[in-house]
Structure formats: structure tokens, C-alpha cells
Amino acid sequence: MKALQCHFTWDLEPTKYKLNYLRDALEDIATDEGNVWLGHIYNLQGFIQYMLGSSEEALKFFRRATETFQRLKNSDEGPWLMVNFGNLAWLHHVMGEDEKSHDYLSKVEALMREYPAPPEEELYSEVCAEKAWTLMKFDKEKKLQAAELFQKAVRMQPDNLEWQTKWVILLADRFLDNMEDMPPDVLEKVKSASERDPDNLYVAALYLRAQATKGVQIQDEAKRLAKRFLERSPSSYNGFSHLRRLYIEYMSKDEAIKFADEILKRYPDSDHAKGFAAICYKDNVLSPDFTTSSQSGIVTRATSLWEEKIGLYGESNLKDQITLADLYAKVDKEKAEQIYSEMLNRKHLDSAEKQMLYNCYASYSFFNRNDSFRAIEYRMMAAEIQEESRYRQKRITELKRTLYRIKDREICSKITKLLTSLENQPETKNRCIVEKHSESADLHKHTDKQQTAEEDIENKQRP
């Protein structure tokens, strides 16, 4: 069983937060029958359902994956079914149905005999591609591994356009947050992919974003691309996220909202259109330069759309709930406080979820309640959780700055004690948690500048 290539043996180990996020994200695209990755989507959905405790739902998705592969490939058997049959063998095994598990093991063995792997290759190209597609949904380290697997799959089947495009997308993925750092060779690959796969709007939007960061004027091309988006049913696979970023960063938030309204008008029943519009409105309202006094209608619309977005998937997505609270904070602070209070009282949050929640509530307390002491309290709680993330490192940095901004001895003592304890933890000892005494004077000189920078950071960190 352990030798099988399937989701159960790929050491995925996602957190509960990641499972919920992936479940919701995959629901947005799983109904797109024209999607060549549909079988892979159903396989991952089945594994997620198993990890969330529903073996029966997992079985439904795995069977749906089998039917989808057979339909898309117009064949009842082939190496593209190896991962799926491996999943079914594992699921029946853990469900105590060993006879059915052995049946699927036999099917995998039969496929391996019928379709032998290429010489000197550990994995079949189809297995490489599905494993790569799955890993790219997880953390940065797994995305690097996914890129290598796609590259290997392309070497084995150089004519597979979808694999080539996915490989290029992964090469560019590490530069999404700082696209101006994308090296010329990667940019050229993205350009080639957009030319080789002209129907792929995701790559087209990605290439426009990359060009924009290099100083190219892309406004007219972005509008032409937007018209192409309107001709297709909304899907996260279409690259809507890149188009939204183009509008917000290089055009205007108002134009982004107009485009979102047009998407909703054309596809009123599309869950993804509703989600896209909610994000566009949210981006506008939670931007640093937004003024509530003159745009209260925008806030009301943003809040309504976000509540509808949450209603599509239930209230399990913590990040969506945090965003809703921050939207309400613009017009109804008591409602925002109520939402945060309900989240803080939730049971069964994992460490990553708690850290994110404490981090965001600290920012909310500081900016919306003018309660710096409560903000400090929750920054400390976020930093104390032993989960390495951007949230933790930002909070630690801000706590160090706080020592030079406040005069309350008791709070300073608590912060110093916490930072000292963090410094002595094995996983953080080498991160220089506590500043050396010789750096104190320099930090003190720049208190005002640091506070301004801190506020900018916190605004950017909001979900």
C-alpha cells in the first residue's frame, strides 16, 4: 500500500485551515466540465473529504474522478487512472473493506503491466503530472517540487500543452508577490506560454501583470482581455485574480468594481462571479485611501456581497469571517466586535488559525477601537504560538518596537519576558528575537518612522 502513488502516500499533511480553504476553492471550479484537470480536482476533493472525516463523501468523489477520466480520455483504462485507483485502494482499506481494496490494488498492477513506465523513470508521466498538480495547491516548498515534476512530465510527453503551461505558471508563481523581480528568462517563458496557449486567459493575465511591473503600459490590452473574460463563465482557473490585480494596481478600483458588476450582470447565478465581485468591493473598502464618509453605499454593497460569499460555503472559513468583521468596522463597530468575539470563542481552532485570528484582532483593536493595550495583548498571544509564519514574525518585530514606544513598566516587563522566552526556544533561537542593547538608541531615534511603517504593514496584512 505504501508503494502506491496516490494522495494518501504523498505526505500532504494539510492543516484544517488549509483543508477548508481548498475544499471551498475547488468547489468553485469542479463544475466546469470543460476543465482538463477535472479528474485531478475530484481526486483531491475526495482526499480532502477523507481528511475532514467523511469517508463516504470521499468515496463519491473518487468514483466521480474515475468516471471523469474515462470520459475525458474516451477509454476505460490507462495510466491516468493509477492515482485514482490507488486512492480507492487506500480508502477501502481504511474503511475496513479489504476485499475491495485488493481489487483496486490488482487494477493498479494490471495497469503497470499493460502500460510499462519509460526506461529509467520512477513515475509515469501521467502520475508525475497529477502529483505536480496536487502539490501546487499546497505550500511554497511543495510548489517547487511540483515544478520539477511538471518539467519531468513534459520531458516524457513534450506535446502536452496543459503540462507545459502549468510548468511555466509554477516557475512564475514564486514571483507573484514581487513580479518586478521576475528574471528575463522566466518572463520570456511566460510570454511563450501565452503565445503557445492563446486560449488560456490565466497565462494571458499573468503575462500582462508581469509586463506592467516592467513599466509597459497595459491598460488598453487589459480592457481587451477583460472583454474576453466576459465571454466565459467565471472560474478561478480563468485568471480572474490576475485581472483584478491589474485593475486595482494599474487602472483603478472604480473600474474594477464596474467590471465586477458587469460580471454579475452577465452571470447572476455564478458563485464565482459573486465571489469575484465581493473581493473587488472588499479591496476598495479596505484600501488605505478609502474614505467611508463619502462612500457609505460602497461599504454596504461590499458587506452584503461578502455575507453572500460566506453563505455559499458556510462560516467555516475563518479568513472570510475576519474580512467581514473588518468591513463592518467601517460602519458598525459593535457588529464588528460581535463577529470577532464569536471567532475568539470558537473551539477547535488549530494553532495557525489562532495565530492569524489574534494577529488580525490586534490590528482591528489598534486601528478601529484605538485600544493599543488590547492590541499589544493579542500581538503577544500571536507571537507566543509556535507556528512560524509571516504573522508571527511581524508581531515579534512590532513587540520589539513597542518597548520603545510606551512607558508602562508592567507591559514592558511582560513583553521583555515573552521575547526572552521566545529567544530561548530551539526553533527561534537563531532568529534574533530580542535586540541587543547596543541597538536600543538607534531604534529609539526612529520611533515615529517605525510607527508609520507599522501602520502600513498592518493595513497590508488585512485579509
Secondary structure, DSSP 4 states (H G I P E B T S, - for coil): -TTS-SGGGS-----HHHHHHHHHHHHHHTT-TT-TTHHHHHHHHHHHHHHTT-HHHHHHHHHHHHHHHHHHHTSS--GGGHHHHHHHHHHHHHTT-HHHHHHHHHHHHHHHHHSPPPTT-SS-HHHHHHHHHHHTTS-HHHHHHHHHHHHHHHHH-TT-HHHHHHHHHHHHHTTSSSGGG--HHHHHHHHHHHHHSTT-HHHHHHHHHHHHHTT---HHHHHHHHHHHHTS---GGGTHHHHHHHIIIII-HHHHHHHHHHHHHH-TT-HHHHHHHHHHHHHHHTSTT--GGG-HHHHHHHHHHHHHHHHHH-S--HHHHHHHHHHHTTT-HHHHHHHHHHHHT-SS--HHHHHHHHHHHHHHHHHHS--HHHHHHHHHHHHHS---SHHHHHHHHHHHHHTTT---HHHHHHHHHHHHHHHTSTTTGGG--SPPGGGHHHHHHTHHHHHHHHHHHHHHH--
